[in-house]
C-alpha cells in the first residue's frame, strides 16, 4: 500500500465516556498512516494497533431526529425488500441496539444483537421480548447463530483483518444460500474528495468505496445484489447473499468502476489537507483573539479528530452533544468537556461548528428554541 497521510500520537478511540479531564488528556494514543492500494481501492491505517470497545463506548446517533427518521426508513425498506416479516435477523456490531429494534418493529420476527457496548436496559419497545443481546465481539464462537438476514452497520471499518472477518461470516452462513447480508459503512471517496480530515481517525482502520467494498464481498463468497450511497452520500449500503462458490460470480456494477477516481481523490487529500487545517486554525484563532467564543457540536469521533488534527485547546472551550449520556464527560486526547445544548444559554457562543453538516437544520432549530443566534457552520 502507498502511505500518503500520517499522524502521530492520536487517541486510539474517540467514543469512550471519560470521567475527568486528566483521564481524557492521558488517554492511550497510537499512530495513523493511511495507505492506499491502487489495485483494489482499499485504504487502511497501516499503523493500527488496537482500540478499546467496551460498555463505556458511546457511539449512538439515536438522539437525532434526522438520523432516527432515516434509519427507521432504512429498516423498513430492508424488511419489505427482502420479505423479512416474521423472520430472524442477526446484527453484528449492533451498538446500542436501536436499528435491530427498528427492524423487528418494522415486521421482522426476532433479532439477536452482538456488540461489546450494547446496553439492553436502554431498549424501551413493545418488541423487547423478541430481542436477544450478547455483550461480546462476534467470532467463530457464535457461528451457530443462524438467521434469515445478517446485518452489520458501521462495524467493518473498525476491523483490521477484514478478509478474515468476512470469511468468518461466510463460514457461519454455510449452505444457507437464501440468507440476506446487509452492510452499511462510511464512504471513503467522499472523505477524500471533501478533504474531511475529521472523518479519519485511528480506530477507523479500514476504509472502503463502493468498488472496493463490492470487490471484498465477491472475493469473500458473496454475490452483490445492490450497491448505493445514502444519507447525503455519506454511507455505503451493500446488499448481498452467499454464493455457492468463492469468489462469487457476477459482473461488476457500473458504480464499482472507481479506481481512477479514488486515485485522484487521494491526490486531492494529500495536496489540500494542510491548507485546510491551517485555515481552520487561523479562523478559530482570530475569533478567540477578538474575545469570541466557539464550540463544536458533535462530541463523537468527528469531534475528537477535528480537535486533535488542529491541535486545539483554548480556541474552543466545549463540545456540545445532544446525547445525555455524554454530558459532563470529556473528549479523548484534548480533554474538552462535553456539555448539553442547554449549557449554551449561559455560555453564549459566537460560533458553532457542526461536525456533520447533515444536522445543520436540526441544530439551528435547537439553537432557535434556546433563543440563541450564533453563526452556525458545518465542518
C-alpha positions as CSV (number, residue, x, y, z in Angstrom):
1,X,0.0,0.0,0.0
2,X,1.1,3.5,-0.7
3,X,1.1,5.5,2.5
4,X,0.0,9.1,1.7
5,X,-1.0,10.7,5.0
6,X,0.2,10.3,8.6
7,X,-0.5,11.5,12.1
8,X,1.3,10.5,15.3
9,X,0.1,10.2,18.9
10,X,-3.7,10.5,18.3
11,X,-6.3,8.9,20.6
12,X,-6.8,5.2,19.9
13,X,-10.5,5.5,20.4
14,X,-12.8,8.5,20.1
15,X,-16.2,7.4,21.5
16,X,-15.4,6.3,25.1
17,X,-17.0,8.1,28.0
18,X,-14.2,9.5,30.1
19,X,-15.0,10.8,33.5
20,X,-12.4,13.5,34.0
21,X,-10.0,15.8,32.1
22,X,-6.9,14.1,33.3
23,X,-8.1,10.7,32.1
24,X,-9.0,12.2,28.8
25,X,-5.7,14.0,28.2
26,X,-3.7,11.0,29.2
27,X,-5.7,8.6,27.1
28,X,-3.7,6.0,25.1
29,X,-2.5,7.2,21.7
30,X,-1.4,5.5,18.5
31,X,-0.3,6.4,15.0
32,X,-2.2,6.7,11.8
33,X,-0.5,6.0,8.5
34,X,-3.2,6.0,5.8
35,X,-2.3,3.6,2.9
36,X,-4.0,3.1,-0.4
37,X,-3.9,0.1,-2.6
38,X,-4.1,1.2,-6.3
39,X,-5.0,-2.3,-7.4
40,X,-8.3,-2.8,-5.4
41,X,-9.0,0.6,-3.9
42,X,-8.8,-0.5,-0.3
43,X,-7.5,2.1,2.2
44,X,-6.2,1.3,5.7
45,X,-4.4,2.6,8.7
46,X,-1.2,0.6,8.3
47,X,-0.1,1.5,11.8
48,X,-3.3,0.4,13.5
49,X,-2.6,-1.4,16.8
50,X,-5.7,-1.7,19.0
51,X,-8.7,0.2,20.2
52,X,-10.9,-0.3,23.2
53,X,-14.5,-1.3,22.7
54,X,-16.5,-1.9,25.9
55,X,-19.6,-0.9,27.8
56,X,-18.4,2.7,28.0
57,X,-18.2,3.0,24.2
58,X,-20.9,5.6,23.3
59,X,-21.4,5.8,19.5
60,X,-25.2,6.1,19.1
61,X,-26.7,8.8,16.8
62,X,-30.2,7.7,18.1
63,X,-30.9,11.0,19.8
64,X,-31.1,12.9,16.5
65,X,-34.5,13.1,14.9
66,X,-32.8,13.4,11.4
67,X,-30.9,10.2,11.9
68,X,-33.7,8.3,13.5
69,X,-36.1,9.0,10.7
70,X,-33.6,8.0,8.1
71,X,-32.5,4.8,9.9
72,X,-36.1,3.7,10.7
73,X,-36.9,4.2,7.0
74,X,-33.9,2.0,6.0
75,X,-35.0,-0.7,8.5
76,X,-38.5,-0.7,6.9
77,X,-37.0,-0.8,3.4
78,X,-34.8,-3.8,4.1
79,X,-37.6,-5.7,5.9
80,X,-40.0,-5.1,3.0
81,X,-37.5,-5.6,0.1
82,X,-36.2,-8.9,1.4
83,X,-39.5,-10.2,2.8
84,X,-38.2,-10.4,6.4
85,X,-41.6,-10.2,8.0
86,X,-41.7,-12.9,10.7
87,X,-38.1,-13.9,10.1
88,X,-34.9,-13.7,12.1
89,X,-32.2,-11.0,12.0
90,X,-28.6,-11.2,13.4
91,X,-26.9,-7.9,13.8
92,X,-23.1,-8.0,14.2
93,X,-21.9,-4.8,15.9
94,X,-25.4,-3.7,16.9
95,X,-24.2,-0.7,19.0
96,X,-26.9,0.2,21.4
97,X,-29.5,-1.9,19.6
98,X,-31.7,0.7,18.1
99,X,-31.5,-0.4,14.5
100,X,-32.2,-4.1,15.3
101,X,-35.2,-3.0,17.4
102,X,-36.5,-0.9,14.5
103,X,-36.2,-3.9,12.1
104,X,-38.3,-6.0,14.4
105,X,-40.8,-3.2,14.9
106,X,-41.0,-3.0,11.1
107,X,-42.0,-6.6,10.9
108,X,-39.0,-8.9,11.4
109,X,-39.9,-11.8,13.7
110,X,-36.9,-11.7,16.1
111,X,-33.4,-10.3,16.5
112,X,-30.1,-11.2,18.0
113,X,-27.6,-8.3,18.5
114,X,-23.9,-8.8,19.3
115,X,-21.7,-5.9,20.5
116,X,-19.4,-5.3,23.5
117,X,-21.0,-1.9,24.0
118,X,-24.7,-3.0,24.0
119,X,-26.9,-1.7,26.8
120,X,-30.2,-3.7,26.7
121,X,-31.6,-1.7,29.6
122,X,-32.0,1.3,27.2
123,X,-34.3,-0.5,24.9
124,X,-37.9,0.5,25.5
125,X,-40.0,-1.2,22.9
126,X,-43.1,-3.4,22.7
127,X,-40.9,-5.9,20.8
128,X,-38.3,-6.2,23.5
129,X,-39.2,-9.8,24.3
130,X,-38.3,-10.8,20.7
131,X,-34.8,-9.4,21.1
132,X,-31.7,-11.1,22.4
133,X,-28.5,-9.2,23.3
134,X,-24.9,-10.6,23.6
135,X,-22.3,-8.2,25.0
136,X,-19.3,-9.5,23.2
137,X,-17.3,-9.5,19.9
138,X,-18.5,-11.6,17.1
139,X,-16.3,-14.6,16.1
140,X,-16.3,-18.3,15.5
141,X,-17.9,-18.9,18.9
142,X,-21.2,-17.5,17.5
143,X,-21.2,-19.4,14.2
144,X,-24.1,-21.4,15.4
145,X,-26.4,-18.4,15.4
146,X,-28.4,-18.8,12.2
147,X,-30.6,-16.1,10.9
148,X,-32.6,-15.2,7.7
149,X,-30.6,-11.9,7.5
150,X,-27.2,-10.8,8.7
151,X,-26.9,-7.1,9.3
152,X,-23.6,-5.2,10.0
153,X,-23.6,-1.4,10.3
154,X,-20.6,0.8,10.9
155,X,-18.5,-2.1,12.2
156,X,-16.4,-3.2,9.3
157,X,-14.4,0.0,9.3
158,X,-13.2,-0.9,12.8
159,X,-11.9,-4.3,11.9
160,X,-8.3,-4.6,10.6
161,X,-8.3,-8.2,9.2
162,X,-11.4,-7.5,7.1
163,X,-10.7,-10.5,4.9
164,X,-10.6,-12.9,7.9
165,X,-13.8,-11.3,9.3
166,X,-15.7,-11.7,6.1
167,X,-14.5,-15.3,5.8
168,X,-15.8,-15.9,9.3
169,X,-19.2,-14.5,8.4
170,X,-19.3,-16.6,5.2
171,X,-18.4,-19.9,7.0
172,X,-21.0,-19.2,9.7
173,X,-23.7,-18.9,7.0
174,X,-22.6,-22.1,5.4
175,X,-25.0,-23.6,2.8
176,X,-28.0,-21.3,3.8
177,X,-27.7,-19.6,0.4
178,X,-31.0,-17.7,0.8
179,X,-29.5,-15.6,3.7
180,X,-29.6,-11.9,3.1
181,X,-26.4,-10.0,4.1
182,X,-26.8,-6.2,4.6
183,X,-23.9,-3.9,5.5
184,X,-23.5,-0.2,6.0
185,X,-20.3,1.8,6.5
186,X,-18.8,5.2,5.6
187,X,-17.8,6.1,2.1
188,X,-14.1,6.9,1.9
189,X,-14.2,8.5,-1.5
190,X,-16.4,11.4,-0.1
191,X,-14.0,11.8,2.8
192,X,-11.0,12.1,0.4
193,X,-12.7,14.4,-2.2
194,X,-14.1,16.7,0.5
195,X,-10.8,16.5,2.4
196,X,-12.8,15.7,5.5
197,X,-9.9,15.1,7.8
198,X,-12.2,14.9,10.8
199,X,-13.5,11.7,9.3
200,X,-10.1,9.9,9.6
201,X,-9.1,8.5,12.9
202,X,-7.1,5.7,14.5
203,X,-9.9,3.2,15.2
204,X,-11.2,3.5,11.7
205,X,-8.6,1.2,10.4
206,X,-10.3,0.1,7.2
207,X,-11.8,2.4,4.6
208,X,-14.0,1.4,1.6
209,X,-15.5,2.9,-1.5
210,X,-18.4,1.3,-3.5
211,X,-16.0,-0.5,-5.7
212,X,-13.6,-1.8,-3.1
213,X,-16.4,-3.0,-0.8
214,X,-18.1,-4.9,-3.7
215,X,-14.7,-6.5,-4.6
216,X,-14.2,-7.6,-1.0
217,X,-17.7,-9.2,-0.9
218,X,-17.2,-11.2,-4.1
219,X,-13.8,-12.3,-3.0
220,X,-15.3,-13.5,0.3
221,X,-18.0,-15.5,-1.4
222,X,-21.0,-13.1,-1.5
223,X,-23.0,-12.2,-4.6
224,X,-23.6,-8.5,-4.7
225,X,-27.3,-7.7,-5.2
226,X,-27.3,-4.0,-4.7
227,X,-24.9,-1.2,-4.0
228,X,-25.6,2.5,-3.3
229,X,-24.8,5.7,-1.4
230,X,-27.2,7.1,1.1
231,X,-27.5,9.5,4.0
232,X,-26.5,12.5,1.9
233,X,-24.0,10.2,0.1
234,X,-22.0,9.7,3.4
235,X,-22.8,6.0,3.8
236,X,-22.2,2.9,1.6
237,X,-25.0,0.3,1.5
238,X,-24.4,-3.1,0.2
239,X,-26.9,-5.9,-0.1
240,X,-25.7,-9.4,-0.9
241,X,-26.2,-13.1,-0.5
242,X,-23.8,-16.1,-0.1
243,X,-22.7,-17.8,-3.3
244,X,-22.1,-21.5,-3.8
245,X,-18.5,-20.7,-5.0
246,X,-15.7,-18.4,-3.9
247,X,-15.1,-15.9,-5.4
248,X,-18.7,-15.3,-6.1
249,X,-19.9,-14.9,-9.7
250,X,-21.4,-11.7,-11.1
251,X,-20.4,-8.8,-13.3
252,X,-19.3,-5.6,-11.6
253,X,-21.9,-2.9,-11.4
254,X,-21.2,0.4,-13.1
255,X,-20.8,2.3,-9.8
256,X,-17.9,0.0,-8.9
257,X,-15.6,1.5,-11.5
258,X,-14.0,3.9,-9.2
259,X,-10.2,3.1,-9.0
260,X,-9.2,6.2,-11.1
261,X,-11.5,8.5,-9.1
262,X,-10.1,7.1,-5.9
263,X,-6.6,7.8,-7.0
264,X,-7.4,11.4,-7.9
265,X,-9.2,11.7,-4.5
266,X,-6.1,10.5,-2.7
267,X,-4.0,13.1,-4.5
268,X,-6.6,15.8,-3.6
269,X,-6.4,14.9,0.0
270,X,-2.6,15.0,0.0
271,X,-2.4,18.4,-1.6
272,X,-5.2,20.2,0.2
273,X,-5.4,18.8,3.8
274,X,-2.5,21.0,5.1
275,X,-4.0,24.3,3.8
276,X,-7.5,23.3,5.1
277,X,-6.3,22.6,8.6
278,X,-4.3,25.8,8.6
279,X,-7.4,27.7,7.5
280,X,-9.4,26.3,10.4
281,X,-6.7,27.2,12.9
282,X,-6.5,30.7,11.6
283,X,-10.2,31.3,11.7
284,X,-10.7,29.9,15.2
285,X,-7.5,31.7,16.5
286,X,-8.7,35.0,15.2
287,X,-12.1,34.6,16.8
288,X,-10.5,33.8,20.1
289,X,-8.2,36.8,19.8
290,X,-11.2,39.1,19.4
291,X,-12.7,37.7,22.6
292,X,-15.2,35.5,20.7
293,X,-16.3,32.0,21.8
294,X,-16.6,28.9,19.6
295,X,-17.9,25.4,20.3
296,X,-18.1,22.3,18.2
297,X,-21.4,20.4,18.0
298,X,-20.9,16.7,18.0
299,X,-18.7,15.0,20.6
300,X,-18.0,11.8,18.8
301,X,-15.2,10.6,16.6
302,X,-15.5,13.5,14.2
303,X,-15.2,16.0,17.0
304,X,-12.2,14.2,18.6
305,X,-10.5,14.1,15.2
306,X,-11.3,17.7,14.4
307,X,-9.8,18.9,17.7
308,X,-6.7,16.7,17.6
309,X,-6.0,17.4,13.9
310,X,-6.0,21.1,14.6
311,X,-4.2,20.9,18.0
312,X,-7.0,23.0,19.5
313,X,-7.1,23.8,23.2
314,X,-8.1,27.4,24.2
315,X,-9.6,28.2,20.8
316,X,-12.6,26.0,21.7
317,X,-13.8,25.5,25.3
318,X,-16.6,23.0,24.9
319,X,-18.0,20.2,22.8
320,X,-21.8,20.1,22.6
321,X,-23.8,16.9,22.2
322,X,-27.5,16.0,22.4
323,X,-26.7,12.5,23.8
324,X,-27.4,12.9,27.6
325,X,-25.0,10.0,28.4
326,X,-22.2,12.2,27.2
327,X,-23.0,15.3,29.3
328,X,-20.2,16.0,31.8
329,X,-17.8,13.6,30.2
330,X,-14.5,14.6,28.4
331,X,-13.1,14.2,24.9
332,X,-10.3,11.8,24.5
333,X,-6.9,13.4,23.7
334,X,-7.8,17.1,24.2
335,X,-9.8,16.9,27.4
336,X,-12.6,19.2,26.2
337,X,-15.7,19.0,28.4
338,X,-18.9,17.7,26.8
339,X,-22.0,19.8,27.5
340,X,-25.7,19.7,26.7
341,X,-27.2,22.2,24.3
342,X,-28.9,24.0,27.2
343,X,-25.5,25.0,28.6
344,X,-25.1,27.4,25.7
345,X,-27.8,29.7,27.1
346,X,-25.3,30.8,29.7
347,X,-22.1,30.3,27.6
348,X,-23.5,32.2,24.6
349,X,-21.1,31.2,21.8
350,X,-20.4,33.3,18.8
351,X,-19.7,30.4,16.5
352,X,-21.0,26.8,16.4
353,X,-19.1,24.3,14.2
354,X,-21.3,21.3,13.3
355,X,-19.2,18.2,12.9
356,X,-21.7,16.8,10.4
357,X,-23.5,19.3,8.0
358,X,-26.4,16.9,7.6
359,X,-27.6,18.1,11.1
360,X,-27.3,21.9,10.4
361,X,-31.1,22.4,10.2
362,X,-31.7,20.3,13.3
363,X,-29.0,22.2,15.2
364,X,-30.3,25.6,14.0
365,X,-33.8,24.7,15.3
366,X,-32.4,23.8,18.7
367,X,-30.4,27.0,18.9
368,X,-33.6,28.9,18.0
369,X,-35.5,27.2,20.7
370,X,-32.8,28.3,23.2
371,X,-33.0,31.9,22.0
372,X,-29.5,31.8,20.5
373,X,-28.3,33.1,17.2
374,X,-24.6,32.3,16.9
375,X,-23.0,31.8,13.5
376,X,-23.5,28.1,12.5
377,X,-21.3,26.4,10.0
378,X,-20.6,22.8,9.0
379,X,-17.2,21.2,9.1
